[in-house]
Amino acid sequence: MVRGKTRTGKKFIGSEAFWCYLMIAIPIIGFLVLQVYPILWTFKWSFYSYYGVESAARFVGLDNFKTFFTQDFTYWKAWGNTLLFALVKMPLEISFAMLLALALNKKLKGFGFFQAIYFLPHVISTVIVGLILTNMFSYNGIINNLLIKTGVISSRIDWFADRAHAFAMIIIGSIWSTFGINVMYLLAALATVPEELYESAEVDGASKTRIFFSITLPLIAPVFQTILLLSLVGSLSVNEYIIVLTNGGPHGQTNSVMSYLYTKFVPGFMESASTPQLGYGCAMALVTTVIFATVAFLYNKFSNRMKNLY
């Protein structure tokens, strides 16, 4: 009986099923260690007054949650900045990506070169992008020089001095940095649309606009739904880019909710050298995670109709 089990075990180890389980075990372990465990750790300490020393931690119940719900108006202001950023960036980013994808889908000469050009910003480090844009939008930078030479402005703009200009700089740079991946997804979706449908529509006299809204958009709707979700989550969780470019300035007026959390509670990013109340930060991070999950759930629920447009 034991020998039979041993043979069966050896046979399983060399089987295709064994290698399949082994391959999926790697991402599952990564998910448990890098995502599930941190969430559970955060949940635990969100009910404590905790400054990094477990022996000195003190259970405070819901006090951390009460404090930032009723007193920490900076956190909710950061949420306002985050929502404004998403509402302005997403329509511009998706529209620009769609127009470029439609143009590149025509298989123009030099198609591969243009593919590399639009995707290049996405693979560049966020820190490098921030440094490039900081120099471009500096007081004596190329953007001010270009706008003055073309007569758009008469005097130089200090892009970091007020909220409106700083926000414009953040949105422009963020779109440039992230739209390339959306173009790639859209090109892959457009490649699945049968050419026969376009030819039949043109024979029937349909306009380009009618073809786009009646054929193209319905057929790529499932992919478009995913692109919108990724853009929404990416816009709401924008973080490193703001820290590198403006660090929340001027006076915290461009802080997103994630950049606020990082600069207040994450070692290496904190503005202050003193240890913050990590339990309070955990409570804030936990609620932020719940809000993100709720937004994603509601989006999926109300966008399911996009899968059956055609």
C-alpha positions as CSV (number, residue, x, y, z in Angstrom):
1,M,0.0,0.0,0.0
2,V,2.8,2.4,0.9
3,R,4.7,1.4,-2.3
4,G,1.7,2.2,-4.4
5,K,1.4,5.6,-2.8
6,T,5.1,6.2,-3.4
7,R,4.8,5.3,-7.1
8,T,1.7,7.5,-7.4
9,G,3.6,10.4,-5.8
10,K,6.6,10.0,-8.1
11,K,4.3,9.7,-11.1
12,F,2.5,12.9,-10.1
13,I,5.8,14.9,-9.6
14,G,6.8,14.2,-13.2
15,S,3.3,14.9,-14.6
16,E,2.0,17.9,-16.5
17,A,-0.4,18.6,-13.7
18,F,2.5,18.9,-11.2
19,W,4.2,21.6,-13.4
20,C,0.9,23.4,-13.8
21,Y,0.3,23.6,-10.1
22,L,4.0,24.6,-9.6
23,M,3.6,27.5,-12.0
24,I,0.4,28.9,-10.5
25,A,1.9,28.5,-7.0
26,I,4.4,31.2,-7.7
27,P,1.9,34.0,-8.3
28,I,-0.4,32.7,-5.6
29,I,2.4,32.9,-3.0
30,G,3.3,36.3,-4.3
31,F,-0.3,37.4,-3.9
32,L,-0.5,36.0,-0.4
33,V,2.8,37.5,0.8
34,L,2.7,40.9,-1.0
35,Q,-1.0,41.7,-0.9
36,V,-3.1,39.6,1.5
37,Y,-0.6,39.7,4.4
38,P,-0.1,43.5,4.2
39,I,-3.8,44.0,4.2
40,L,-4.2,41.8,7.3
41,W,-1.3,43.6,9.0
42,T,-2.8,47.0,8.2
43,F,-6.2,45.8,9.5
44,K,-4.7,44.7,12.8
45,W,-2.7,47.9,13.6
46,S,-5.5,50.3,12.4
47,F,-7.1,49.7,15.9
48,Y,-3.9,50.6,17.8
49,S,-1.9,53.7,18.7
50,Y,1.2,52.4,17.1
51,Y,4.6,54.1,16.4
52,G,6.6,51.2,15.2
53,V,7.3,49.6,18.5
54,E,4.9,46.7,19.3
55,S,5.6,46.7,23.0
56,A,4.5,50.3,23.3
57,A,1.4,49.9,21.1
58,R,-1.9,50.7,22.7
59,F,-5.4,49.5,21.6
60,V,-7.6,52.4,20.8
61,G,-10.5,50.7,19.0
62,L,-12.2,53.0,16.5
63,D,-10.5,56.2,17.6
64,N,-8.2,56.3,14.6
65,F,-11.1,56.1,12.2
66,K,-13.1,58.7,14.1
67,T,-10.2,61.1,14.0
68,F,-9.6,61.2,10.2
69,F,-13.4,61.0,9.4
70,T,-14.1,64.0,11.6
71,Q,-10.9,66.0,11.9
72,D,-8.4,65.2,9.1
73,F,-9.8,67.5,6.4
74,T,-6.4,67.4,4.6
75,Y,-7.1,63.8,3.7
76,W,-10.5,64.6,2.2
77,K,-9.1,67.5,0.4
78,A,-6.6,65.1,-1.1
79,W,-9.5,63.0,-2.2
80,G,-11.0,66.0,-3.9
81,N,-7.7,66.6,-5.8
82,T,-7.7,62.9,-6.8
83,L,-11.2,63.0,-8.2
84,L,-10.6,66.2,-10.1
85,F,-7.4,64.7,-11.5
86,A,-9.3,61.6,-12.7
87,L,-12.3,63.5,-14.1
88,V,-10.0,65.7,-16.2
89,K,-7.3,63.2,-17.2
90,M,-9.4,60.2,-18.2
91,P,-11.5,61.8,-21.0
92,L,-8.5,63.4,-22.4
93,E,-6.3,60.3,-22.1
94,I,-8.8,57.9,-23.6
95,S,-9.9,60.2,-26.4
96,F,-6.3,60.9,-27.4
97,A,-5.4,57.1,-27.2
98,M,-8.5,56.3,-29.4
99,L,-7.6,58.8,-32.0
100,L,-4.0,57.7,-32.2
101,A,-5.1,54.0,-32.3
102,L,-7.5,54.6,-35.2
103,A,-4.8,56.5,-37.1
104,L,-2.2,53.8,-36.5
105,N,-4.7,51.0,-37.4
106,K,-4.6,52.3,-41.0
107,K,-1.2,50.6,-41.3
108,L,0.6,53.7,-42.3
109,K,4.2,53.7,-43.5
110,G,6.6,53.5,-40.6
111,F,3.9,51.9,-38.4
112,G,6.6,50.1,-36.2
113,F,8.4,53.4,-35.7
114,F,5.3,55.2,-34.5
115,Q,4.4,52.3,-32.2
116,A,7.8,52.6,-30.5
117,I,7.5,56.4,-30.2
118,Y,4.1,56.4,-28.5
119,F,4.9,53.5,-26.2
120,L,8.3,54.8,-25.1
121,P,7.0,57.1,-22.4
122,H,5.3,54.2,-20.7
123,V,8.5,52.3,-20.1
124,I,10.5,55.3,-18.9
125,S,10.9,55.4,-15.1
126,T,8.5,57.7,-13.2
127,V,11.4,59.5,-11.6
128,I,13.0,60.3,-15.0
129,V,9.6,61.5,-16.4
130,G,9.3,63.8,-13.4
131,L,12.8,65.2,-13.8
132,I,12.2,65.8,-17.5
133,L,8.9,67.6,-16.9
134,T,10.3,69.6,-14.0
135,N,13.0,71.0,-16.3
136,M,10.6,71.5,-19.2
137,F,8.1,73.4,-17.0
138,S,10.7,75.3,-15.0
139,Y,10.6,79.2,-15.0
140,N,13.3,79.3,-17.7
141,G,12.4,76.0,-19.3
142,I,11.5,75.1,-22.8
143,I,7.7,75.3,-22.3
144,N,7.8,79.0,-21.2
145,N,10.3,79.8,-24.0
146,L,8.1,78.1,-26.6
147,L,4.9,79.8,-25.4
148,I,6.5,83.2,-25.4
149,K,8.0,82.8,-28.9
150,T,4.7,81.7,-30.4
151,G,2.9,84.6,-28.7
152,V,0.6,82.5,-26.5
153,I,1.8,84.2,-23.3
154,S,3.6,87.6,-22.8
155,S,5.4,86.7,-19.6
156,R,6.8,83.5,-18.1
157,I,4.6,81.3,-16.0
158,D,5.7,79.8,-12.7
159,W,4.1,76.4,-13.1
160,F,4.8,75.4,-9.5
161,A,3.5,78.5,-7.8
162,D,-0.3,78.0,-8.0
163,R,-2.7,75.0,-8.0
164,A,-4.2,75.6,-11.4
165,H,-0.8,75.6,-13.3
166,A,0.6,72.8,-11.2
167,F,-2.4,70.7,-11.9
168,A,-2.3,71.4,-15.6
169,M,1.4,70.3,-15.6
170,I,0.6,67.1,-13.7
171,I,-2.3,66.2,-16.1
172,I,-0.3,66.9,-19.2
173,G,2.7,64.9,-18.0
174,S,0.6,62.0,-16.7
175,I,-1.2,61.7,-20.1
176,W,2.1,61.7,-21.9
177,S,3.4,59.0,-19.6
178,T,0.5,56.6,-19.6
179,F,-1.5,56.9,-22.8
180,G,0.8,54.5,-24.7
181,I,-0.4,51.4,-23.0
182,N,-4.0,52.3,-23.8
183,V,-3.1,52.7,-27.5
184,M,-1.6,49.3,-27.4
185,Y,-4.7,47.7,-26.0
186,L,-6.9,49.6,-28.5
187,L,-4.8,48.5,-31.4
188,A,-5.1,44.9,-30.3
189,A,-8.9,45.3,-30.1
190,L,-9.2,47.1,-33.4
191,A,-7.3,44.2,-35.1
192,T,-10.1,41.8,-34.2
193,V,-12.8,43.8,-36.1
194,P,-13.5,42.0,-39.4
195,E,-12.7,44.1,-42.5
196,E,-15.8,42.7,-44.2
197,L,-18.0,44.7,-41.8
198,Y,-16.3,48.0,-42.8
199,E,-16.5,47.1,-46.5
200,S,-20.3,46.3,-46.2
201,A,-20.9,49.5,-44.3
202,E,-19.1,51.6,-46.9
203,V,-21.0,50.0,-49.7
204,D,-24.3,50.9,-47.9
205,G,-23.1,54.5,-47.7
206,A,-22.4,54.7,-44.0
207,S,-20.3,57.7,-42.9
208,K,-17.0,57.3,-40.9
209,T,-18.7,58.5,-37.8
210,R,-21.6,56.0,-38.2
211,I,-19.2,53.2,-38.8
212,F,-17.2,54.1,-35.6
213,F,-20.3,54.2,-33.3
214,S,-22.2,51.3,-34.9
215,I,-19.4,48.9,-35.7
216,T,-16.0,49.7,-34.2
217,L,-17.0,50.8,-30.7
218,P,-19.5,48.0,-30.1
219,L,-17.1,45.3,-31.2
220,I,-14.2,46.6,-29.0
221,A,-16.5,47.4,-26.1
222,P,-15.3,44.6,-23.8
223,V,-11.7,45.7,-24.2
224,F,-12.7,49.3,-23.9
225,Q,-14.4,48.4,-20.6
226,T,-11.1,47.0,-19.2
227,I,-9.2,50.0,-20.5
228,L,-11.5,52.4,-18.7
229,L,-11.2,50.4,-15.5
230,L,-7.4,50.4,-15.6
231,S,-7.4,54.2,-16.4
232,L,-9.8,54.8,-13.5
233,V,-7.8,52.8,-11.0
234,G,-4.5,54.3,-12.2
235,S,-5.8,57.8,-12.0
236,L,-7.2,57.4,-8.5
237,S,-4.0,55.7,-7.2
238,V,-1.6,58.3,-8.8
239,N,1.3,58.7,-6.4
240,E,5.0,58.6,-7.3
241,Y,4.5,60.9,-10.3
242,I,3.0,63.7,-8.0
243,I,5.7,63.1,-5.4
244,V,8.5,63.5,-7.9
245,L,7.0,66.4,-9.8
246,T,5.4,68.7,-7.3
247,N,5.6,66.8,-3.9
248,G,2.0,67.9,-3.4
249,G,2.9,71.6,-3.7
250,P,2.1,74.4,-3.6
251,H,1.2,73.9,0.1
252,G,-0.3,70.5,-0.4
253,Q,-2.8,71.7,-3.0
254,T,-1.9,69.0,-5.6
255,N,-1.6,66.1,-3.2
256,S,-3.5,63.0,-4.3
257,V,-4.8,60.6,-1.6
258,M,-2.0,58.2,-2.2
259,S,0.8,60.8,-2.3
260,Y,-0.7,62.2,1.0
261,L,-0.5,58.8,2.6
262,Y,3.0,58.1,1.4
263,T,4.5,61.5,2.4
264,K,2.9,61.3,5.9
265,F,3.3,57.6,6.8
266,V,5.7,55.7,4.6
267,P,9.4,55.7,5.7
268,G,11.7,57.1,3.0
269,F,8.9,59.4,1.7
270,M,7.9,61.1,4.9
271,E,8.3,64.9,5.1
272,S,9.1,64.7,8.8
273,A,12.0,62.7,10.3
274,S,9.9,61.7,13.4
275,T,8.0,58.5,13.4
276,P,4.3,59.1,12.7
277,Q,1.3,57.4,14.3
278,L,1.4,54.3,12.1
279,G,-1.8,52.9,13.5
280,Y,-3.6,56.1,12.3
281,G,-1.9,55.6,8.9
282,C,-3.1,52.0,8.7
283,A,-6.7,53.1,9.4
284,M,-6.5,55.6,6.7
285,A,-5.0,53.2,4.2
286,L,-7.6,50.6,5.1
287,V,-10.5,53.0,4.4
288,T,-8.7,54.1,1.2
289,T,-8.5,50.5,0.0
290,V,-12.2,49.9,0.7
291,I,-13.1,53.1,-1.3
292,F,-10.9,51.9,-4.2
293,A,-12.5,48.4,-4.1
294,T,-16.0,50.0,-4.0
295,V,-15.3,52.2,-7.0
296,A,-14.0,49.2,-9.0
297,F,-17.0,47.1,-8.0
298,L,-19.5,49.8,-8.9
299,Y,-17.8,50.5,-12.2
300,N,-17.9,46.8,-13.2
301,K,-21.5,46.5,-12.2
302,F,-22.7,49.5,-14.2
303,S,-20.4,48.9,-17.2
304,N,-21.4,45.2,-17.8
305,R,-23.7,46.4,-20.5
306,M,-20.7,47.3,-22.6
307,K,-20.0,43.6,-23.2
308,N,-23.2,43.2,-25.2
309,L,-23.4,46.3,-27.3
310,Y,-23.1,44.6,-30.6
